[in-house]
Amino acid sequence: MQGSRPYLIIAAGGTGGHMFPAQALAEVMVRRGWRVRLSTDARGARFAGGFPHSVEVEQVSSASFARGGAGGRLIAPARIRAAASAGMVG
């Protein structure tokens, strides 16, 4: 029965520096019988191919105030708000 197994959501994205430790954690938890979901952005999704096949990958929209210059900083709040709203609907 799948619902009785422990469930872990790993949120990681961006670079291999975040994704490779997330993959290692996912591999260990899957071996221990956990259900695992990866929630990541478009950049992180490029690294998701190495995760165990049983890991559900959810790609979410993301934004950062640290990238994209002045224009990126101006639209970041709207992108973050839209992504958060989309996550609450489902």
KEFI-374885 format. One record per residue (C-alpha): residue in three letters; x, y, z. Coordinates in nm, 4 decimals. Each point is the difference from the previous one (the first is absolute). Layout:
REM residues N
<site><kolnu>Ala</kolnu><c1>X</c1><c2>Y</c2><c3>Z</c3></site>
...
END
This chain:
REM residues 90
<site><kolnu>Met</kolnu><c1>0.0000</c1><c2>0.0000</c2><c3>0.0000</c3></site>
<site><kolnu>Gln</kolnu><c1>0.1696</c1><c2>0.3160</c2><c3>-0.1254</c3></site>
<site><kolnu>Gly</kolnu><c1>-0.1703</c1><c2>0.2438</c2><c3>0.2372</c3></site>
<site><kolnu>Ser</kolnu><c1>0.1454</c1><c2>-0.1690</c2><c3>0.3072</c3></site>
<site><kolnu>Arg</kolnu><c1>0.3623</c1><c2>0.0573</c2><c3>-0.1059</c3></site>
<site><kolnu>Pro</kolnu><c1>0.1737</c1><c2>0.3137</c2><c3>0.1303</c3></site>
<site><kolnu>Tyr</kolnu><c1>0.0078</c1><c2>0.2888</c2><c3>-0.2478</c3></site>
<site><kolnu>Leu</kolnu><c1>0.2818</c1><c2>0.2484</c2><c3>-0.0598</c3></site>
<site><kolnu>Ile</kolnu><c1>-0.0046</c1><c2>0.3115</c2><c3>-0.2166</c3></site>
<site><kolnu>Ile</kolnu><c1>0.3457</c1><c2>0.1294</c2><c3>-0.0903</c3></site>
<site><kolnu>Ala</kolnu><c1>0.0141</c1><c2>0.3613</c2><c3>-0.1178</c3></site>
<site><kolnu>Ala</kolnu><c1>0.3202</c1><c2>0.0753</c2><c3>-0.1877</c3></site>
<site><kolnu>Gly</kolnu><c1>0.0904</c1><c2>0.1743</c2><c3>-0.3175</c3></site>
<site><kolnu>Gly</kolnu><c1>0.2340</c1><c2>0.2078</c2><c3>-0.2020</c3></site>
<site><kolnu>Thr</kolnu><c1>0.3384</c1><c2>-0.1646</c2><c3>-0.0031</c3></site>
<site><kolnu>Gly</kolnu><c1>0.1664</c1><c2>-0.3349</c2><c3>0.0417</c3></site>
<site><kolnu>Gly</kolnu><c1>0.1205</c1><c2>0.1258</c2><c3>0.3366</c3></site>
<site><kolnu>His</kolnu><c1>-0.3582</c1><c2>-0.0270</c2><c3>0.1196</c3></site>
<site><kolnu>Met</kolnu><c1>-0.1237</c1><c2>-0.2822</c2><c3>-0.2179</c3></site>
<site><kolnu>Phe</kolnu><c1>0.2717</c1><c2>-0.2599</c2><c3>0.0595</c3></site>
<site><kolnu>Pro</kolnu><c1>-0.0471</c1><c2>-0.0019</c2><c3>0.3800</c3></site>
<site><kolnu>Ala</kolnu><c1>-0.3778</c1><c2>-0.0124</c2><c3>-0.0598</c3></site>
<site><kolnu>Gln</kolnu><c1>0.0506</c1><c2>-0.3015</c2><c3>-0.2278</c3></site>
<site><kolnu>Ala</kolnu><c1>0.2127</c1><c2>-0.1757</c2><c3>0.2626</c3></site>
<site><kolnu>Leu</kolnu><c1>-0.2703</c1><c2>0.0588</c2><c3>0.2622</c3></site>
<site><kolnu>Ala</kolnu><c1>-0.2711</c1><c2>-0.1240</c2><c3>-0.2366</c3></site>
<site><kolnu>Glu</kolnu><c1>0.1953</c1><c2>-0.3185</c2><c3>-0.0755</c3></site>
<site><kolnu>Val</kolnu><c1>0.0428</c1><c2>-0.0797</c2><c3>0.3700</c3></site>
<site><kolnu>Met</kolnu><c1>-0.3620</c1><c2>0.0689</c2><c3>0.0865</c3></site>
<site><kolnu>Val</kolnu><c1>-0.1331</c1><c2>-0.2073</c2><c3>-0.2931</c3></site>
<site><kolnu>Arg</kolnu><c1>0.2184</c1><c2>-0.2920</c2><c3>0.1126</c3></site>
<site><kolnu>Arg</kolnu><c1>-0.1533</c1><c2>0.0385</c2><c3>0.3478</c3></site>
<site><kolnu>Gly</kolnu><c1>-0.3487</c1><c2>-0.0307</c2><c3>-0.1465</c3></site>
<site><kolnu>Trp</kolnu><c1>-0.1051</c1><c2>0.3651</c2><c3>-0.0055</c3></site>
<site><kolnu>Arg</kolnu><c1>-0.2053</c1><c2>0.1623</c2><c3>-0.2747</c3></site>
<site><kolnu>Val</kolnu><c1>0.1974</c1><c2>0.2993</c2><c3>-0.1282</c3></site>
<site><kolnu>Arg</kolnu><c1>-0.0945</c1><c2>0.3045</c2><c3>-0.2060</c3></site>
<site><kolnu>Leu</kolnu><c1>0.2437</c1><c2>0.2562</c2><c3>-0.1357</c3></site>
<site><kolnu>Ser</kolnu><c1>-0.1275</c1><c2>0.3544</c2><c3>-0.0346</c3></site>
<site><kolnu>Thr</kolnu><c1>0.2390</c1><c2>0.2013</c2><c3>-0.2173</c3></site>
<site><kolnu>Asp</kolnu><c1>0.0289</c1><c2>0.2853</c2><c3>-0.2459</c3></site>
<site><kolnu>Ala</kolnu><c1>0.0806</c1><c2>-0.0197</c2><c3>-0.3719</c3></site>
<site><kolnu>Arg</kolnu><c1>0.3746</c1><c2>0.0200</c2><c3>0.0636</c3></site>
<site><kolnu>Gly</kolnu><c1>-0.0106</c1><c2>-0.2788</c2><c3>0.2579</c3></site>
<site><kolnu>Ala</kolnu><c1>-0.2155</c1><c2>-0.2194</c2><c3>-0.2234</c3></site>
<site><kolnu>Arg</kolnu><c1>0.3007</c1><c2>-0.0368</c2><c3>-0.2317</c3></site>
<site><kolnu>Phe</kolnu><c1>0.1685</c1><c2>-0.2039</c2><c3>0.2763</c3></site>
<site><kolnu>Ala</kolnu><c1>-0.3061</c1><c2>-0.2118</c2><c3>0.0888</c3></site>
<site><kolnu>Gly</kolnu><c1>0.0833</c1><c2>-0.2787</c2><c3>-0.2452</c3></site>
<site><kolnu>Gly</kolnu><c1>0.2318</c1><c2>-0.1663</c2><c3>0.2516</c3></site>
<site><kolnu>Phe</kolnu><c1>-0.2654</c1><c2>-0.0295</c2><c3>0.2706</c3></site>
<site><kolnu>Pro</kolnu><c1>-0.1570</c1><c2>-0.3429</c2><c3>0.0607</c3></site>
<site><kolnu>His</kolnu><c1>-0.2890</c1><c2>-0.0662</c2><c3>-0.2396</c3></site>
<site><kolnu>Ser</kolnu><c1>-0.2445</c1><c2>-0.0284</c2><c3>0.2888</c3></site>
<site><kolnu>Val</kolnu><c1>0.0616</c1><c2>0.3656</c2><c3>0.0971</c3></site>
<site><kolnu>Glu</kolnu><c1>-0.2801</c1><c2>0.2216</c2><c3>-0.1251</c3></site>
<site><kolnu>Val</kolnu><c1>0.1436</c1><c2>0.3217</c2><c3>-0.1477</c3></site>
<site><kolnu>Glu</kolnu><c1>-0.2084</c1><c2>0.3155</c2><c3>0.0217</c3></site>
<site><kolnu>Gln</kolnu><c1>0.1314</c1><c2>0.3037</c2><c3>-0.1865</c3></site>
<site><kolnu>Val</kolnu><c1>-0.1075</c1><c2>0.3324</c2><c3>0.1482</c3></site>
<site><kolnu>Ser</kolnu><c1>0.0499</c1><c2>0.3547</c2><c3>-0.1139</c3></site>
<site><kolnu>Ser</kolnu><c1>0.2567</c1><c2>0.1958</c2><c3>0.1964</c3></site>
<site><kolnu>Ala</kolnu><c1>0.1619</c1><c2>0.3401</c2><c3>0.0136</c3></site>
<site><kolnu>Ser</kolnu><c1>0.2853</c1><c2>0.1675</c2><c3>0.1785</c3></site>
<site><kolnu>Phe</kolnu><c1>0.0764</c1><c2>0.3528</c2><c3>0.1057</c3></site>
<site><kolnu>Ala</kolnu><c1>0.3698</c1><c2>-0.0758</c2><c3>-0.0493</c3></site>
<site><kolnu>Arg</kolnu><c1>-0.0090</c1><c2>-0.0545</c2><c3>-0.3779</c3></site>
<site><kolnu>Gly</kolnu><c1>-0.1223</c1><c2>0.1787</c2><c3>-0.3076</c3></site>
<site><kolnu>Gly</kolnu><c1>0.1064</c1><c2>0.3539</c2><c3>0.0747</c3></site>
<site><kolnu>Ala</kolnu><c1>-0.2440</c1><c2>0.2764</c2><c3>0.0854</c3></site>
<site><kolnu>Gly</kolnu><c1>-0.2721</c1><c2>-0.1363</c2><c3>-0.2305</c3></site>
<site><kolnu>Gly</kolnu><c1>0.0236</c1><c2>-0.3439</c2><c3>0.1566</c3></site>
<site><kolnu>Arg</kolnu><c1>-0.0253</c1><c2>0.1471</c2><c3>0.3493</c3></site>
<site><kolnu>Leu</kolnu><c1>-0.3117</c1><c2>0.1920</c2><c3>-0.0986</c3></site>
<site><kolnu>Ile</kolnu><c1>-0.1884</c1><c2>-0.3016</c2><c3>-0.1348</c3></site>
<site><kolnu>Ala</kolnu><c1>0.1241</c1><c2>-0.2529</c2><c3>0.2596</c3></site>
<site><kolnu>Pro</kolnu><c1>-0.2802</c1><c2>0.0725</c2><c3>0.2519</c3></site>
<site><kolnu>Ala</kolnu><c1>-0.2684</c1><c2>-0.0600</c2><c3>-0.2637</c3></site>
<site><kolnu>Arg</kolnu><c1>0.1632</c1><c2>-0.3272</c2><c3>-0.1128</c3></site>
<site><kolnu>Ile</kolnu><c1>0.0335</c1><c2>-0.1219</c2><c3>0.3587</c3></site>
<site><kolnu>Arg</kolnu><c1>-0.3624</c1><c2>0.0923</c2><c3>0.0765</c3></site>
<site><kolnu>Ala</kolnu><c1>-0.1249</c1><c2>-0.1782</c2><c3>-0.3159</c3></site>
<site><kolnu>Ala</kolnu><c1>0.2011</c1><c2>-0.3133</c2><c3>0.0837</c3></site>
<site><kolnu>Ala</kolnu><c1>-0.1277</c1><c2>-0.0039</c2><c3>0.3579</c3></site>
<site><kolnu>Ser</kolnu><c1>-0.3594</c1><c2>0.0435</c2><c3>-0.1173</c3></site>
<site><kolnu>Ala</kolnu><c1>0.0339</c1><c2>-0.2827</c2><c3>-0.2508</c3></site>
<site><kolnu>Gly</kolnu><c1>0.1324</c1><c2>-0.2290</c2><c3>0.2720</c3></site>
<site><kolnu>Met</kolnu><c1>-0.2961</c1><c2>0.0701</c2><c3>0.2267</c3></site>
<site><kolnu>Val</kolnu><c1>-0.2655</c1><c2>-0.0734</c2><c3>-0.2605</c3></site>
<site><kolnu>Gly</kolnu><c1>0.0847</c1><c2>-0.3666</c2><c3>-0.0653</c3></site>
END
